Amino acid sequence: MLGWILGLTLALAPLPQLPWIPHGSELRLTSPDYRRVYAVYQVRQRRLVAPSKPTPITVSKELRVIIRTPGRIHVYNGLSASRGDVWLQVRENKLSLNELLTRTYRLELSGGRVLPEVR
């Protein structure tokens, strides 16, 4: 029960060292070796805007989620999930990147997800 409550609390809380994502920040989804970039988003006002179309990737592919804010770069491990989502591994818990961005950071995602769905 305590684990479930902790997981729920983490799901609603901002990421460690990242209390908010300000205008001008950038979010990138890359391969673990950083050689392939699957998606790039820029924060404009409260919207995530993709300068180019994100690349669809299969489910269960390991990713790096890089969030660049003024003066700091935050890197998180992730795993691609169904419905264009990414599971972030934070303190032994898996968090939905789509939920985190929309509910915790109050950012608007185009199409409601960070990655296109693979069909």
C-alpha positions in Angstrom: 0.0 0.0 0.0 2.8 2.4 0.9 4.5 1.7 -2.5 1.2 2.6 -4.3 0.8 5.8 -2.4 4.5 6.7 -3.1 4.0 6.0 -6.8 0.9 8.2 -6.9 2.7 11.0 -5.1 5.6 10.8 -7.6 3.2 10.7 -10.5 1.7 14.1 -9.4 5.0 15.7 -8.4 7.5 17.4 -10.6 10.7 15.5 -11.5 13.6 15.9 -9.1 15.5 19.2 -9.7 12.9 20.3 -12.3 10.1 22.2 -10.5 8.8 23.7 -13.7 9.5 23.8 -17.5 9.7 27.5 -18.6 9.2 29.1 -22.0 12.2 28.5 -24.2 13.0 25.1 -22.8 13.6 22.1 -25.1 12.6 18.4 -24.8 14.4 15.7 -26.8 13.8 12.0 -27.1 16.9 10.2 -28.3 18.5 6.8 -28.5 20.6 5.7 -25.4 23.8 6.6 -27.3 22.4 10.0 -28.3 23.1 9.3 -32.0 19.4 9.1 -33.1 16.9 11.9 -32.3 13.3 10.7 -32.4 11.5 13.9 -31.4 12.4 17.5 -30.5 10.0 19.9 -28.8 10.3 23.5 -27.9 8.3 25.1 -25.1 6.4 28.1 -26.4 4.2 29.7 -23.7 2.6 26.5 -22.3 2.7 24.5 -25.6 5.1 21.9 -26.8 5.8 22.7 -30.4 7.7 20.2 -32.7 9.8 22.0 -35.4 9.8 18.8 -37.4 7.6 15.7 -37.3 8.6 13.2 -34.6 9.7 9.7 -35.7 7.4 6.8 -34.7 9.3 4.1 -32.7 8.3 0.6 -31.6 7.1 -0.1 -28.0 9.7 -1.1 -25.4 12.6 0.8 -27.0 15.1 2.3 -24.6 15.3 6.1 -24.8 16.9 9.1 -23.2 14.6 12.0 -22.4 16.6 15.3 -22.3 15.0 18.4 -21.0 17.1 21.6 -21.5 16.0 24.5 -19.4 17.8 27.8 -19.1 21.1 27.0 -17.4 20.6 23.3 -16.9 20.2 20.0 -18.7 18.2 17.2 -17.2 18.6 13.6 -18.5 16.2 10.7 -17.7 16.0 7.1 -18.8 12.8 6.1 -20.6 11.1 3.3 -22.4 8.7 3.8 -25.3 5.2 2.8 -24.6 1.9 2.3 -26.4 -0.2 5.3 -27.5 2.8 7.5 -28.2 3.9 7.6 -24.5 7.2 7.2 -22.8 7.7 5.5 -19.4 10.3 7.4 -17.3 12.2 5.5 -14.6 12.4 7.8 -11.6 13.3 6.4 -8.1 12.3 2.9 -9.0 8.9 4.0 -10.3 7.7 4.3 -13.8 6.0 7.6 -14.7 4.1 8.4 -17.9 5.8 11.3 -19.7 2.5 12.4 -21.4 0.8 12.6 -18.0 3.7 14.3 -16.3 3.9 17.0 -19.0 0.2 17.6 -19.2 -0.9 17.2 -15.6 2.1 18.2 -13.5 3.8 20.8 -15.8 0.5 21.9 -17.4 2.0 21.8 -21.0 -0.2 21.3 -24.0 0.9 18.4 -26.3 0.0 18.5 -30.0 -2.1 15.3 -30.5 -2.0 14.6 -26.8 1.2 12.6 -26.9 5.0 13.0 -27.3 5.5 10.3 -30.0 3.3 9.2 -32.9 1.6 5.9 -32.4 3.0 2.9 -34.3 0.4 1.1 -36.3 
